[in-house]
Amino acid sequence: MTCRVLTGGMASAGMPVAYLPYTGGRVTMPEMMATLGRHLSPEDQARYLAAPIHHKLRALIEGAALQSNSRKSA
């Protein structure tokens, strides 16, 4: 099982913790590694951005999507 902290804060022994499994489309680590630096299809961009991914990867994908959209409108 993989966990991701979505909101920072302090935790200590005995505090209640909620596990909320992500129910959307999965993006596996091997898939991320294989697509790193490559152009993602609009469908894959949407799937990656819907998943709880690292903020730096999210910024890269959002930046690539903006660049792609600006080239199409030019």
C-alpha positions in Angstrom: 0.0 0.0 0.0 1.2 3.5 -0.8 0.1 6.5 1.2 0.4 10.2 0.4 0.0 13.1 2.8 -2.3 15.7 1.2 -2.3 18.2 4.0 0.7 18.9 6.3 0.4 18.9 10.0 1.5 17.3 13.2 0.6 13.7 14.2 1.3 11.9 17.4 0.6 8.4 18.9 -3.0 7.8 19.5 -4.4 10.4 17.1 -7.1 9.2 14.8 -6.1 8.8 11.2 -8.5 8.4 8.2 -7.5 6.3 5.2 -9.4 7.4 2.1 -8.4 5.3 -0.9 -8.2 7.1 -4.2 -10.9 5.7 -6.5 -9.8 7.4 -9.8 -7.6 6.2 -12.6 -4.3 4.8 -11.3 -1.0 6.2 -12.4 1.8 3.7 -11.4 5.4 4.6 -10.7 6.7 2.5 -13.6 4.2 4.3 -15.9 5.4 7.7 -14.6 9.0 6.7 -15.2 8.3 5.5 -18.7 6.5 8.7 -19.7 8.9 11.2 -17.9 9.8 13.9 -20.4 7.5 12.6 -23.1 4.4 14.2 -24.5 1.3 12.9 -22.8 -2.0 12.6 -24.6 -4.8 14.8 -23.4 -6.4 11.7 -21.8 -3.2 10.8 -19.9 -2.7 14.5 -18.9 -6.2 14.5 -17.4 -5.7 11.1 -15.6 -2.3 12.3 -14.2 -3.7 15.6 -13.0 -6.8 13.9 -11.4 -4.5 11.6 -9.4 -2.8 12.7 -6.1 0.7 13.3 -7.7 3.6 15.3 -6.4 3.2 19.1 -6.8 6.4 19.4 -9.0 5.1 16.7 -11.4 1.7 18.4 -11.5 3.4 21.7 -12.4 5.4 20.1 -15.2 2.3 18.5 -16.7 0.2 21.7 -16.3 3.0 23.7 -17.9 3.3 21.3 -20.8 -0.5 21.4 -21.3 -0.4 25.2 -21.4 2.5 25.2 -23.9 0.6 22.7 -26.1 -2.5 24.8 -26.0 -0.7 28.0 -26.9 1.0 26.3 -29.9 -2.4 25.1 -31.1 -3.9 28.6 -30.9 -1.0 30.3 -32.6 
